[in-house]
């Protein structure tokens, strides 16, 4: 028996009194997929959008790369029921349908598995897990198996078996009209999935997205500086590029491939001899060190820059 999908979270929550207790003391809970390396945990714009609209739930979405990208798409069924149709359940005609005026895919709001739910909504859904557990989806996937003739485990290179899974997004039809919001985000900034061993959506492509985003932050500050490749900024140091101008003063960026607090301190020590505890016998106080004098102000988050989509979901019929 294989795992039965991320939709098993409802039954798991209902079976854990500790988790239920935490949820009862919380207003919202964020649920994300672990295979997206660009996930933004507790994005203030996302939370603000959800709270300001008084939503029961919200999700992030990015435009599908093409008609064949293996992600589900957000739709409305019968005019007022939200749902996500998995790529494996979409007909080719619907998957490739375009809007004549723009040439864009008709169903293009891809699900990147980032949800924010009111805690009471999640608890209500979890208490109804018998219903949720009936909503299985089928997917044709690559499933390893044991070959008794060769006595080896086979890892197929192409899909070879049907898999039945529960999905977290099964809760969408239970959202009342007007109580689900969608925040459309930039793929290159918030969606770096790891689904394949190599090629598209692989560990290597995910790393490249991290490197690219880090360089984007630094190029805004230092457009004339030659940066190393690859180069990654630790997201514990900066959430989305804010504060780097302060903490990177006097740091030679051309020699770095990974920028975190330890790297900055070491670089400043080697270049300017700011810290010399052994020779000078001086105590170093974190709040006094220039490398840690990071502005608390976050970068601006104008909601309009996120291209918000709200109640503009294509109806796909009953």
C-alpha positions as CSV (number, residue, x, y, z in Angstrom):
1,X,0.0,0.0,0.0
2,X,1.3,3.4,-1.0
3,X,0.5,6.7,0.7
4,X,-3.0,8.0,0.1
5,X,-2.2,11.6,-0.7
6,X,-2.0,14.9,1.1
7,X,-5.8,14.9,1.5
8,X,-5.2,12.5,4.4
9,X,-4.4,15.6,6.5
10,X,-8.1,15.9,7.5
11,X,-8.1,12.5,9.1
12,X,-4.7,13.1,10.6
13,X,-5.9,16.4,12.2
14,X,-9.0,14.8,13.6
15,X,-7.0,12.0,15.2
16,X,-4.5,14.3,17.0
17,X,-5.8,16.1,20.0
18,X,-2.7,18.2,20.4
19,X,-3.0,19.6,16.9
20,X,-6.7,20.2,17.4
21,X,-5.9,22.1,20.5
22,X,-3.4,24.3,18.7
23,X,-5.9,25.0,15.9
24,X,-8.6,26.0,18.4
25,X,-6.2,28.7,19.7
26,X,-5.4,29.9,16.2
27,X,-7.3,32.0,13.6
28,X,-5.7,30.7,10.4
29,X,-3.4,27.9,9.3
30,X,-1.2,27.7,6.2
31,X,-0.8,24.4,4.4
32,X,1.9,24.0,1.7
33,X,3.4,21.3,-0.4
34,X,6.9,20.2,0.6
35,X,8.1,19.8,-2.9
36,X,8.0,23.5,-3.8
37,X,11.4,25.1,-2.9
38,X,10.1,28.6,-3.4
39,X,7.3,28.4,-0.8
40,X,6.9,31.6,1.1
41,X,6.0,30.8,4.7
42,X,3.4,33.2,6.2
43,X,3.6,35.7,3.3
44,X,2.3,39.0,4.8
45,X,0.6,40.0,1.5
46,X,-1.1,36.6,1.3
47,X,-2.3,36.7,4.9
48,X,-3.4,40.3,4.6
49,X,-5.4,39.6,1.4
50,X,-7.1,36.7,3.1
51,X,-8.0,38.5,6.3
52,X,-9.0,41.8,4.6
53,X,-11.4,39.9,2.4
54,X,-12.9,38.0,5.3
55,X,-12.3,34.7,3.5
56,X,-12.7,31.2,4.9
57,X,-9.9,30.0,2.7
58,X,-7.5,31.2,0.0
59,X,-4.9,29.8,-2.3
60,X,-2.0,30.9,-4.5
61,X,-1.9,30.1,-8.1
62,X,0.4,30.7,-11.1
63,X,-0.4,30.6,-14.8
64,X,0.2,27.2,-16.3
65,X,3.4,26.9,-18.3
66,X,1.5,25.1,-21.1
67,X,-1.5,22.9,-21.6
68,X,0.4,19.7,-20.7
69,X,1.9,20.9,-17.4
70,X,1.0,18.3,-14.8
71,X,-0.8,20.6,-12.3
72,X,-4.5,20.8,-11.5
73,X,-6.5,23.9,-12.5
74,X,-9.0,26.0,-10.5
75,X,-12.5,26.1,-11.9
76,X,-16.1,26.7,-10.9
77,X,-18.6,23.8,-11.3
78,X,-22.2,24.6,-12.0
79,X,-21.6,28.4,-11.5
80,X,-20.9,28.5,-7.8
81,X,-18.9,25.5,-6.6
82,X,-15.1,25.9,-6.5
83,X,-13.0,22.9,-7.4
84,X,-9.6,21.9,-8.8
85,X,-9.6,19.5,-11.7
86,X,-6.5,17.3,-11.8
87,X,-4.5,17.3,-15.0
88,X,-5.1,13.5,-15.2
89,X,-8.9,14.1,-15.1
90,X,-9.0,16.9,-17.7
91,X,-10.0,16.1,-21.2
92,X,-7.5,17.1,-23.9
93,X,-10.1,19.5,-25.4
94,X,-10.6,21.3,-22.1
95,X,-6.9,21.3,-21.3
96,X,-6.0,22.9,-24.6
97,X,-9.0,25.3,-24.9
98,X,-7.9,28.9,-25.4
99,X,-9.6,32.3,-25.1
100,X,-9.9,33.6,-28.7
101,X,-9.3,37.2,-27.8
102,X,-6.0,36.6,-26.0
103,X,-4.8,33.2,-27.1
104,X,-4.3,32.3,-23.4
105,X,-5.4,29.0,-22.0
106,X,-9.0,29.1,-20.9
107,X,-8.2,27.1,-17.8
108,X,-4.9,28.5,-16.7
109,X,-5.0,29.0,-12.9
110,X,-2.6,26.3,-11.9
111,X,-2.7,24.9,-8.3
112,X,0.7,25.2,-6.6
113,X,-0.5,23.7,-3.3
114,X,-0.4,26.8,-1.1
115,X,-3.5,27.2,1.0
116,X,-4.6,29.3,3.9
117,X,-7.7,28.2,5.9
118,X,-9.5,29.5,8.9
119,X,-8.7,27.1,11.7
120,X,-12.4,26.6,12.5
121,X,-12.9,25.6,8.8
122,X,-10.1,23.1,8.9
123,X,-11.5,21.6,12.2
124,X,-15.0,21.4,10.7
125,X,-13.6,19.6,7.6
126,X,-11.5,17.3,9.7
127,X,-14.5,16.3,11.8
128,X,-16.2,15.3,8.6
129,X,-13.4,13.1,7.4
130,X,-15.7,10.2,6.5
131,X,-17.0,12.4,3.6
132,X,-13.6,13.8,2.8
133,X,-12.1,10.2,2.6
134,X,-14.6,9.3,-0.2
135,X,-13.2,11.9,-2.6
136,X,-10.4,9.9,-4.2
137,X,-8.7,11.1,-7.4
138,X,-7.0,8.8,-9.9
139,X,-3.6,9.6,-11.4
140,X,-1.4,7.6,-13.9
141,X,2.1,7.6,-12.4
142,X,5.4,5.9,-12.3
143,X,5.2,3.2,-9.6
144,X,8.2,1.0,-8.7
145,X,7.5,-2.7,-8.4
146,X,9.3,-6.0,-7.7
147,X,9.9,-8.3,-10.6
148,X,9.9,-11.9,-9.3
149,X,11.6,-13.2,-12.4
150,X,14.7,-11.0,-12.2
151,X,14.3,-10.7,-8.4
152,X,14.9,-6.9,-8.7
153,X,13.0,-3.8,-8.0
154,X,12.0,-2.0,-11.2
155,X,11.9,1.8,-11.4
156,X,9.9,2.6,-14.5
157,X,10.8,5.5,-16.8
158,X,7.2,6.1,-17.9
159,X,3.9,6.0,-16.0
160,X,2.8,2.4,-15.6
161,X,0.1,2.3,-12.9
162,X,-3.0,4.0,-11.6
163,X,-2.7,5.6,-8.2
164,X,-5.7,6.7,-6.1
165,X,-5.1,9.7,-3.8
166,X,-6.9,12.1,-1.5
167,X,-6.0,15.7,-2.1
168,X,-6.0,18.7,0.3
169,X,-8.0,20.7,-2.3
170,X,-11.0,18.4,-1.9
171,X,-12.3,21.0,0.6
172,X,-12.9,23.6,-2.1
173,X,-16.4,22.6,-3.0
174,X,-17.3,23.1,0.7
175,X,-16.4,26.8,0.5
176,X,-19.4,29.2,0.2
177,X,-19.5,31.5,-2.8
178,X,-17.4,34.6,-2.2
179,X,-15.4,32.9,0.7
180,X,-12.5,31.6,-1.4
181,X,-9.8,34.0,-2.7
182,X,-7.1,33.4,-5.2
183,X,-3.8,35.2,-5.3
184,X,-2.0,34.9,-8.6
185,X,1.8,34.9,-8.2
186,X,4.9,34.9,-10.4
187,X,6.1,31.4,-11.1
188,X,9.8,32.4,-11.1
189,X,9.4,33.8,-7.6
190,X,7.0,31.3,-5.9
191,X,6.9,28.0,-7.7
192,X,9.9,25.7,-7.9
193,X,8.5,22.1,-7.8
194,X,10.6,19.0,-7.5
195,X,8.7,16.2,-9.3
196,X,11.3,14.6,-11.6
197,X,14.8,13.2,-11.2
198,X,16.1,15.3,-14.0
199,X,15.0,17.9,-16.6
200,X,11.9,20.1,-16.0
201,X,10.8,20.3,-12.3
202,X,13.8,18.5,-11.0
203,X,16.2,19.2,-8.2
204,X,18.5,20.9,-10.6
205,X,15.8,23.2,-12.1
206,X,14.7,24.0,-8.5
207,X,18.2,25.0,-7.5
208,X,18.5,27.2,-10.6
209,X,15.3,29.0,-9.6
210,X,16.7,29.6,-6.1
211,X,20.0,31.0,-7.6
212,X,18.1,33.2,-10.0
213,X,15.9,34.7,-7.3
214,X,18.9,35.4,-5.1
215,X,20.7,37.1,-7.9
216,X,17.6,39.1,-8.7
217,X,17.6,40.5,-5.2
218,X,21.3,41.4,-5.3
219,X,21.3,42.9,-8.8
220,X,18.7,45.4,-7.6
221,X,21.1,46.6,-5.0
222,X,24.4,46.2,-6.9
223,X,23.6,46.3,-10.7
224,X,27.3,46.6,-11.6
225,X,28.7,43.8,-9.4
226,X,29.8,40.6,-11.0
227,X,28.2,37.8,-8.9
228,X,29.3,34.2,-8.5
229,X,27.4,31.4,-10.1
230,X,25.7,29.6,-8.4
231,X,24.7,32.0,-5.6
232,X,22.1,31.6,-2.9
233,X,20.9,34.0,-0.2
234,X,19.7,32.2,3.0
235,X,16.0,33.0,3.5
236,X,16.6,33.2,7.2
237,X,18.8,36.3,6.4
238,X,16.3,37.9,4.1
239,X,12.7,37.0,3.3
240,X,12.5,38.5,-0.2
241,X,15.6,40.7,-0.5
242,X,14.9,43.3,2.2
243,X,17.7,44.3,4.5
244,X,20.6,43.1,2.3
245,X,21.9,46.6,1.6
246,X,22.6,47.0,5.3
247,X,24.1,43.7,6.2
248,X,26.2,43.3,3.0
249,X,28.2,46.6,3.4
250,X,31.9,45.9,3.0
251,X,31.3,42.4,1.8
252,X,33.0,41.1,-1.4
253,X,30.1,39.5,-3.2
254,X,32.2,38.2,-6.1
255,X,33.7,35.5,-3.9
256,X,30.5,34.2,-2.3
257,X,28.3,31.3,-3.4
258,X,26.1,31.2,-0.3
259,X,25.2,34.2,1.8
260,X,24.1,33.7,5.4
261,X,24.8,35.3,8.7
262,X,28.0,33.2,9.3
263,X,29.3,34.0,5.8
264,X,28.8,37.7,6.3
265,X,30.5,37.7,9.7
266,X,33.5,35.7,8.3
267,X,33.8,38.0,5.2
268,X,33.8,41.1,7.3
269,X,36.3,39.7,9.7
270,X,38.7,38.7,6.9
271,X,38.4,42.0,5.0
272,X,38.1,44.7,7.7
273,X,39.2,42.9,10.8
274,X,36.1,44.0,12.6
275,X,36.3,41.0,15.0
276,X,39.5,39.9,16.7
277,X,38.5,38.4,19.9
278,X,41.7,36.5,20.5
279,X,44.1,39.3,19.9
280,X,42.1,42.3,21.2
281,X,40.2,40.4,23.9
282,X,37.1,42.3,23.1
283,X,33.5,41.1,23.6
284,X,31.3,41.1,20.6
285,X,27.7,42.1,21.2
286,X,25.3,41.0,18.4
287,X,23.3,44.3,18.6
288,X,26.5,46.4,18.2
289,X,28.0,44.6,15.2
290,X,27.6,46.4,11.9
291,X,27.0,43.1,10.0
292,X,23.9,42.6,12.1
293,X,22.5,46.1,11.8
294,X,19.7,44.9,9.6
295,X,16.7,47.1,8.9
296,X,13.5,45.7,10.3
297,X,11.5,47.3,7.6
298,X,10.2,44.8,5.1
299,X,10.2,45.5,1.3
300,X,6.9,47.1,0.2
301,X,4.1,44.7,-0.7
302,X,1.7,46.6,-2.9
303,X,-1.2,44.2,-3.4
304,X,-1.7,45.3,-7.0
305,X,1.8,44.0,-7.8
306,X,0.6,40.5,-7.0
307,X,-2.0,40.6,-9.8
308,X,-4.8,39.5,-7.5
309,X,-7.5,37.3,-8.9
310,X,-10.7,37.3,-6.9
311,X,-14.0,35.7,-8.0
312,X,-12.8,35.5,-11.6
313,X,-12.8,31.8,-12.1
314,X,-13.9,30.2,-15.3
315,X,-17.0,28.1,-15.0
316,X,-16.5,24.6,-16.4
317,X,-20.1,23.5,-16.2
318,X,-21.6,20.9,-13.9
